[in-house]
Amino acid sequence: MKEEEVLHEAAESTVADAIIRELAAWGITLIFGLPGTSSLGLVDAVRKNPEMRYIVVRHEANAAMAASAYNKLTGKIAACLTIAGPGATNLTTGLYDAKEDGASVLSLNGQVESQYTGPYGIQEIDQDAFFHPVSVYNNTVYERNKAIFLLNLAVKYATLHHGVAQLSVPNDIQKQTLDAACCRRETVITRLHIVPDERELDKAALAIDRAHHPVIIAGWGSYGEGAAIVALAERIKAPILTTYRAKGILPEDHPWVVGVLGSVGSPQARALANDADLLITLGVGFSKFTNVPTDKILVQVDTNPVRLGKGQKAIPLWGNCALTIPKIMAKVMEREDGGVRETIARMKREWQDQLEREADAEAVPVRPPFIMKILSETIPEDAVITVDVGENQWWFGRNFRMKRQRFAMSGYLATMGFGFPAAIAAKIAYPEKQVICITGDGGFSQAMSDFVTAVKYELPMVVVILNNHQLGMIQVEQRMEHYPNYATDLLNPDFAAYAKACGGKGITVQKPGELKEAIVRAMSLDVPVIVDVDTDPGRF
């Protein structure tokens, strides 16, 4: 160790040291970011703390998207750590993804020395004003004795309000001495266990008992409650549909699961939703792409009271799905099957037959339905899948058959470039599992600077690029709106060669018969691998 490092290690505890110790006490030990002038005190505090892991990225947007994906996949908070000004502004696409999808993220940012805040400071912006729209909590530490108090507020807000909390720390404040004890965890936070009012539960149970064709729609807010949802479906003999984000909440071959409802879903799922006389929506966000009919009786369960009351016939149940579903179960009558499971099986056969017909095993360039068929057959059941935005996301939602895999996507913000940084987060969270990133040439190009990051930190994963040399979804939308195709063609590099240049592996697939072998080989390698699939840009 160098002499100056020895002297530094012996120095007094600083504000930065105390902040990082407090993060570790909260269990927030994973940080994505990029060091710089105004964050050096915080970065050095991370270096000195053996509990912390700092993943240095090549672009701050990827740091924020990785942190967002980490929370979506694990429920745990990761932090972003970067500099004032441009570092902070670069974070915002990923932070808005977290905001829109309700992911808890802590954004910890340097700031210029407090005496220089204001006009004309280099790399200085009004970060409190800048982060205000994206955050559930937002502040700057201007007094050292308030550092731990403000940090704990930030973590509490991010946790309880499922959003972004931002804390800026000026460079001079980071270096000031502070010997603060960590707060005891049980004294600063509690769990939100919300149970609906009994009268509302009685009203919901009566409506369910009177319904002739009830249907359950499971959304992201019910993730982890698959067994309870099945128990309810079996009791009231109701088919189960899911939103896109909740795809995989139950295996799609489960006898009560019909599939995804919405623009990427099946006509069979749409018919069931339309023909139902009562819908039980469990943690559903009601996006325009899910198209939940709101003219029916809705038994609506959600932890966010603002989202309750969709439609005049809604019966709002404010509560956690984990606590509310058993309450409903205890109050509703058990029904006879009446052929419901047989109807579900027939509908699923019809849809699966259509998907098989679409999966042309001879077409060159390779057709997306065939790609999804091979991926469905090849990806292990316990894998973690991350999906980008664009045609790759559309085909995955429609044609990929989920078993017991986990997956993450950019839902409401729907930002291109999410898939790959999400895969980095996934591999860190689940190092023993296969991680597969399904992306397009447009989306991967926005995040590809961090492929070398996956190599650097030895994060084996498989990146499957549906390379149609187009902004494919935009091309489709132009046609649907009767515009000529314009500005959608992409000039791409050789992605397989790029992977090799970064220290990974690359495989190019040009024919259908090459695909399965390429995926199997890629999953066997212990480095990040790009499988570049020459893909037909046409949808049908």
BELZI-V225910 format. One line per field, one symbol per residue. ss: DSSP state (2 for helix, 1 for strand, 0 for the rest). phi: phi as a letter, one per 30 degrees, with the letter a starting at -180 (. if undefined). Layout:
# BELZI-V225910
ss->???
phi->???
This chain:
# BELZI-V225910
ss->002222222000012222222222220001111000222222222222000011110002222222222222220000111100022222222222222220001111111002220000000000222222001111111002222222222222222220011111112222201000000022200000000002222222222222000111110222000222222222220011110000000000000011110000002222222220011111000000000000001111110022200000011111002222222222200000000222222222222222222200000001022222222222000001111000222222222000000111000000000222222222222000001111112222222222222222000001111110010222222222000000001000002222222000111110022222222222220000111111100000
phi->.deddddddddddcededddddedddicccbclbdaedbdddddddedcddcbccdccbdeddddddddedddcicccccbacdidddddddddddededcicdbcccbdbdeedcdkdiddhcbddddddedcccbaabdcbddcededddddddddddchaccbbcbeeddedddaccddddedccabdccccddedddddddddddddcbdbccccedcdjceddddddeddchcdccbdddcejebedcddccckdckdcdcddddddddddcaccccicdiddddhddcccdccccadcddddidjdcdcdcdldedcdedddedccddcddiiddddedddddddddddddddddcdbeddeddeddddddcdedcdcccbdckdeddddddcdcdccdcbbbcdddhcdjdeddddedddddbddcdcbccbcddddedbddcdddddechcdaccccdcchbddddeddeddcicddaicdcccddddddedddjcbbbcccbedddddddddddddcbdbccccdcddddb
